[in-house]
Amino acid sequence: MNFNNPYQSYSHQSIWAGIKNSFKEGSNLSKLIYINLAVFLLVKIAAVVVFLFGLAPTEGNFVLNWLILPADTSELIYRPWTVFTYMFLHEGFFHILFNMLYLYWFGQIFLNFLDQKKLLSIYLLGGLTGASIFVLAFNIFPVFQESLPFAVALGASASVMAVVFATVSYSPNYIVNLVFIGPVKLKYIALVFILIDIIQLPQGNAGGHLAHLGGAFYGWLFISQLRKGKDISSGFNQMMDTVFSWFKSNKKMKVTHKKARTTDDKTYNKQKKQRQEDLNEILEKISKSGYDSLSKEEKEILFKSSKDE
């Protein structure tokens, strides 16, 4: 007697197809959240397998240990990929829950002003900066010498802090409504984050707090340089574009013909400079009065600029 339900298989396929389509069609923000969730589940499943089969019980979760970032450079040199993998790892449910909530909230605000490619590069480079600060601190400061052989880092917090502080630096007076508190400017929320990390340095998890500060520093640095017309992530973005192109399926080449530029180089450069000056004025206005203070024309200029990046 067969009790198999033909609709059950169809339902599972539909759910999986929906997830794949959502990932493929979603923004970089949603993709980052999906990846974090997927890695979290895979690590937890690996822990169950280790437990059930009694594999290396003294080693803990071998998958987690293989992806976690060690502070000791003598170990790091044999696991260089961990400077990337650590920023997608989470140990507990609340750890990933709050990181993903902060990433979603501030990522949504970020995408009101800047494009998805910048969001991805800030997440990754912020995480790398946090990793660098973590490793350097544990190998430089005497207070960490005893714990150096055992110190490890994991979590998206440094990357999330980079997104948070990039958003705050871009529009510090942007107002959000907090439950039980009411309207608050982003710069005050960022100040609380920084103070918590600094105050808690001697209290425990010093490596995590140092990584947070490293990520926050990169987020601030990126926007401060962007205001000067410098995208310090451009080289990294080109490298990532090359890497991603390796995994894309080859499609038939489509030939298009663009209209020739009708202006000479001098006129073109003058117009480009004027556009950058207009954009800088808009950014300055946002930092002083917030996004809502922009006129319709200024919002259109900002939107077009982000699309051109």
Contacts in CASP RR format, 6 or more apart in sequence:
PFRMAT RR
TARGET T0000
AUTHOR 0000-0000-0000
METHOD contacts of the structure
MODEL  1
MNFNNPYQSYSHQSIWAGIKNSFKEGSNLSKLIYINLAVFLLVKIAAVVV
FLFGLAPTEGNFVLNWLILPADTSELIYRPWTVFTYMFLHEGFFHILFNM
LYLYWFGQIFLNFLDQKKLLSIYLLGGLTGASIFVLAFNIFPVFQESLPF
AVALGASASVMAVVFATVSYSPNYIVNLVFIGPVKLKYIALVFILIDIIQ
LPQGNAGGHLAHLGGAFYGWLFISQLRKGKDISSGFNQMMDTVFSWFKSN
KKMKVTHKKARTTDDKTYNKQKKQRQEDLNEILEKISKSGYDSLSKEEKE
ILFKSSKDE
19 34 0 8 1.000
22 30 0 8 1.000
22 34 0 8 1.000
23 30 0 8 1.000
23 31 0 8 1.000
23 34 0 8 1.000
27 111 0 8 1.000
27 116 0 8 1.000
28 116 0 8 1.000
28 117 0 8 1.000
28 119 0 8 1.000
28 120 0 8 1.000
29 103 0 8 1.000
29 104 0 8 1.000
29 107 0 8 1.000
29 108 0 8 1.000
29 111 0 8 1.000
29 116 0 8 1.000
29 119 0 8 1.000
32 103 0 8 1.000
32 119 0 8 1.000
32 120 0 8 1.000
32 123 0 8 1.000
33 100 0 8 1.000
33 103 0 8 1.000
33 104 0 8 1.000
35 88 0 8 1.000
36 88 0 8 1.000
36 90 0 8 1.000
36 96 0 8 1.000
36 99 0 8 1.000
36 100 0 8 1.000
36 103 0 8 1.000
36 156 0 8 1.000
37 96 0 8 1.000
37 100 0 8 1.000
39 88 0 8 1.000
39 89 0 8 1.000
39 90 0 8 1.000
40 89 0 8 1.000
40 90 0 8 1.000
40 92 0 8 1.000
40 96 0 8 1.000
42 63 0 8 1.000
43 61 0 8 1.000
43 63 0 8 1.000
43 64 0 8 1.000
43 67 0 8 1.000
43 89 0 8 1.000
46 61 0 8 1.000
46 62 0 8 1.000
46 63 0 8 1.000
46 64 0 8 1.000
47 60 0 8 1.000
47 61 0 8 1.000
47 63 0 8 1.000
47 64 0 8 1.000
49 55 0 8 1.000
50 56 0 8 1.000
50 57 0 8 1.000
50 60 0 8 1.000
50 61 0 8 1.000
50 62 0 8 1.000
55 62 0 8 1.000
56 62 0 8 1.000
59 65 0 8 1.000
64 89 0 8 1.000
64 91 0 8 1.000
64 154 0 8 1.000
66 79 0 8 1.000
67 81 0 8 1.000
67 82 0 8 1.000
67 85 0 8 1.000
67 86 0 8 1.000
67 89 0 8 1.000
67 154 0 8 1.000
68 82 0 8 1.000
68 85 0 8 1.000
68 86 0 8 1.000
68 89 0 8 1.000
68 152 0 8 1.000
68 153 0 8 1.000
68 154 0 8 1.000
69 76 0 8 1.000
69 82 0 8 1.000
69 83 0 8 1.000
69 85 0 8 1.000
69 86 0 8 1.000
69 131 0 8 1.000
69 134 0 8 1.000
69 135 0 8 1.000
69 152 0 8 1.000
69 153 0 8 1.000
69 154 0 8 1.000
70 76 0 8 1.000
70 79 0 8 1.000
70 82 0 8 1.000
70 151 0 8 1.000
70 152 0 8 1.000
71 134 0 8 1.000
71 135 0 8 1.000
71 138 0 8 1.000
71 139 0 8 1.000
71 144 0 8 1.000
71 148 0 8 1.000
71 151 0 8 1.000
71 152 0 8 1.000
71 153 0 8 1.000
71 207 0 8 1.000
72 138 0 8 1.000
72 139 0 8 1.000
72 148 0 8 1.000
72 149 0 8 1.000
72 151 0 8 1.000
73 135 0 8 1.000
73 139 0 8 1.000
76 82 0 8 1.000
76 83 0 8 1.000
76 135 0 8 1.000
83 128 0 8 1.000
83 131 0 8 1.000
83 132 0 8 1.000
84 124 0 8 1.000
84 128 0 8 1.000
86 131 0 8 1.000
86 153 0 8 1.000
86 154 0 8 1.000
86 155 0 8 1.000
87 123 0 8 1.000
87 124 0 8 1.000
87 127 0 8 1.000
87 131 0 8 1.000
87 155 0 8 1.000
87 156 0 8 1.000
87 158 0 8 1.000
87 159 0 8 1.000
88 155 0 8 1.000
88 156 0 8 1.000
89 154 0 8 1.000
89 155 0 8 1.000
90 96 0 8 1.000
90 99 0 8 1.000
90 154 0 8 1.000
90 155 0 8 1.000
90 156 0 8 1.000
91 154 0 8 1.000
91 155 0 8 1.000
95 155 0 8 1.000
96 156 0 8 1.000
99 155 0 8 1.000
99 156 0 8 1.000
99 157 0 8 1.000
99 160 0 8 1.000
100 156 0 8 1.000
102 160 0 8 1.000
102 164 0 8 1.000
103 123 0 8 1.000
103 156 0 8 1.000
103 159 0 8 1.000
103 160 0 8 1.000
103 163 0 8 1.000
105 176 0 8 1.000
106 160 0 8 1.000
106 163 0 8 1.000
106 164 0 8 1.000
106 167 0 8 1.000
107 119 0 8 1.000
107 163 0 8 1.000
107 167 0 8 1.000
109 167 0 8 1.000
109 171 0 8 1.000
109 174 0 8 1.000
109 176 0 8 1.000
109 186 0 8 1.000
110 118 0 8 1.000
110 119 0 8 1.000
110 122 0 8 1.000
110 163 0 8 1.000
110 166 0 8 1.000
110 167 0 8 1.000
110 170 0 8 1.000
111 119 0 8 1.000
112 291 0 8 1.000
113 167 0 8 1.000
113 170 0 8 1.000
113 171 0 8 1.000
113 286 0 8 1.000
113 291 0 8 1.000
113 302 0 8 1.000
113 306 0 8 1.000
114 166 0 8 1.000
114 170 0 8 1.000
114 306 0 8 1.000
114 309 0 8 1.000
115 306 0 8 1.000
115 307 0 8 1.000
115 309 0 8 1.000
117 237 0 8 1.000
117 309 0 8 1.000
118 166 0 8 1.000
118 222 0 8 1.000
118 231 0 8 1.000
118 233 0 8 1.000
118 309 0 8 1.000
119 163 0 8 1.000
120 240 0 8 1.000
121 233 0 8 1.000
121 236 0 8 1.000
121 237 0 8 1.000
121 240 0 8 1.000
122 159 0 8 1.000
122 162 0 8 1.000
122 163 0 8 1.000
122 166 0 8 1.000
122 218 0 8 1.000
122 219 0 8 1.000
122 222 0 8 1.000
122 233 0 8 1.000
123 156 0 8 1.000
123 159 0 8 1.000
123 160 0 8 1.000
123 162 0 8 1.000
123 163 0 8 1.000
124 159 0 8 1.000
124 236 0 8 1.000
124 240 0 8 1.000
125 162 0 8 1.000
125 218 0 8 1.000
125 222 0 8 1.000
125 233 0 8 1.000
125 236 0 8 1.000
126 158 0 8 1.000
126 159 0 8 1.000
126 161 0 8 1.000
126 162 0 8 1.000
126 214 0 8 1.000
126 215 0 8 1.000
126 218 0 8 1.000
126 219 0 8 1.000
127 158 0 8 1.000
127 159 0 8 1.000
127 162 0 8 1.000
127 211 0 8 1.000
127 215 0 8 1.000
127 218 0 8 1.000
129 158 0 8 1.000
129 162 0 8 1.000
129 214 0 8 1.000
129 215 0 8 1.000
129 217 0 8 1.000
129 218 0 8 1.000
130 158 0 8 1.000
130 210 0 8 1.000
130 211 0 8 1.000
130 212 0 8 1.000
130 213 0 8 1.000
130 214 0 8 1.000
130 215 0 8 1.000
130 218 0 8 1.000
131 153 0 8 1.000
131 158 0 8 1.000
131 211 0 8 1.000
132 214 0 8 1.000
133 210 0 8 1.000
133 211 0 8 1.000
133 213 0 8 1.000
133 214 0 8 1.000
133 215 0 8 1.000
133 217 0 8 1.000
134 153 0 8 1.000
134 158 0 8 1.000
134 207 0 8 1.000
134 208 0 8 1.000
134 210 0 8 1.000
134 211 0 8 1.000
137 144 0 8 1.000
137 206 0 8 1.000
137 207 0 8 1.000
137 210 0 8 1.000
138 144 0 8 1.000
138 147 0 8 1.000
138 148 0 8 1.000
138 151 0 8 1.000
138 207 0 8 1.000
139 148 0 8 1.000
144 151 0 8 1.000
144 206 0 8 1.000
151 207 0 8 1.000
153 207 0 8 1.000
153 208 0 8 1.000
153 211 0 8 1.000
157 208 0 8 1.000
157 211 0 8 1.000
157 212 0 8 1.000
158 208 0 8 1.000
158 211 0 8 1.000
158 212 0 8 1.000
158 214 0 8 1.000
158 215 0 8 1.000
159 215 0 8 1.000
161 193 0 8 1.000
161 212 0 8 1.000
161 213 0 8 1.000
161 214 0 8 1.000
161 215 0 8 1.000
161 216 0 8 1.000
161 219 0 8 1.000
162 214 0 8 1.000
162 215 0 8 1.000
162 216 0 8 1.000
162 218 0 8 1.000
162 219 0 8 1.000
162 222 0 8 1.000
163 219 0 8 1.000
164 190 0 8 1.000
164 193 0 8 1.000
164 216 0 8 1.000
165 190 0 8 1.000
165 215 0 8 1.000
165 216 0 8 1.000
165 217 0 8 1.000
165 218 0 8 1.000
165 219 0 8 1.000
165 220 0 8 1.000
166 219 0 8 1.000
166 220 0 8 1.000
166 222 0 8 1.000
166 223 0 8 1.000
167 174 0 8 1.000
167 186 0 8 1.000
168 174 0 8 1.000
168 186 0 8 1.000
168 187 0 8 1.000
168 189 0 8 1.000
168 190 0 8 1.000
169 219 0 8 1.000
169 220 0 8 1.000
169 222 0 8 1.000
169 223 0 8 1.000
169 224 0 8 1.000
170 223 0 8 1.000
170 283 0 8 1.000
170 286 0 8 1.000
170 287 0 8 1.000
171 186 0 8 1.000
171 286 0 8 1.000
171 287 0 8 1.000
171 290 0 8 1.000
171 291 0 8 1.000
172 185 0 8 1.000
172 186 0 8 1.000
172 187 0 8 1.000
172 190 0 8 1.000
172 287 0 8 1.000
173 185 0 8 1.000
173 186 0 8 1.000
173 187 0 8 1.000
173 286 0 8 1.000
173 287 0 8 1.000
173 288 0 8 1.000
173 289 0 8 1.000
173 290 0 8 1.000
174 185 0 8 1.000
174 186 0 8 1.000
174 290 0 8 1.000
174 291 0 8 1.000
175 183 0 8 1.000
175 184 0 8 1.000
175 185 0 8 1.000
175 186 0 8 1.000
175 290 0 8 1.000
176 183 0 8 1.000
176 184 0 8 1.000
176 186 0 8 1.000
176 189 0 8 1.000
177 183 0 8 1.000
177 184 0 8 1.000
178 184 0 8 1.000
190 216 0 8 1.000
193 212 0 8 1.000
193 216 0 8 1.000
194 213 0 8 1.000
194 216 0 8 1.000
197 209 0 8 1.000
197 212 0 8 1.000
197 213 0 8 1.000
197 216 0 8 1.000
198 209 0 8 1.000
198 213 0 8 1.000
200 209 0 8 1.000
201 209 0 8 1.000
201 210 0 8 1.000
221 232 0 8 1.000
222 232 0 8 1.000
222 233 0 8 1.000
225 231 0 8 1.000
225 232 0 8 1.000
226 232 0 8 1.000
227 280 0 8 1.000
227 283 0 8 1.000
229 276 0 8 1.000
229 280 0 8 1.000
231 237 0 8 1.000
231 309 0 8 1.000
261 268 0 8 1.000
263 271 0 8 1.000
275 301 0 8 1.000
275 305 0 8 1.000
278 301 0 8 1.000
279 301 0 8 1.000
279 302 0 8 1.000
279 305 0 8 1.000
282 294 0 8 1.000
282 298 0 8 1.000
282 301 0 8 1.000
282 302 0 8 1.000
285 293 0 8 1.000
285 294 0 8 1.000
285 298 0 8 1.000
286 293 0 8 1.000
286 294 0 8 1.000
294 302 0 8 1.000
END
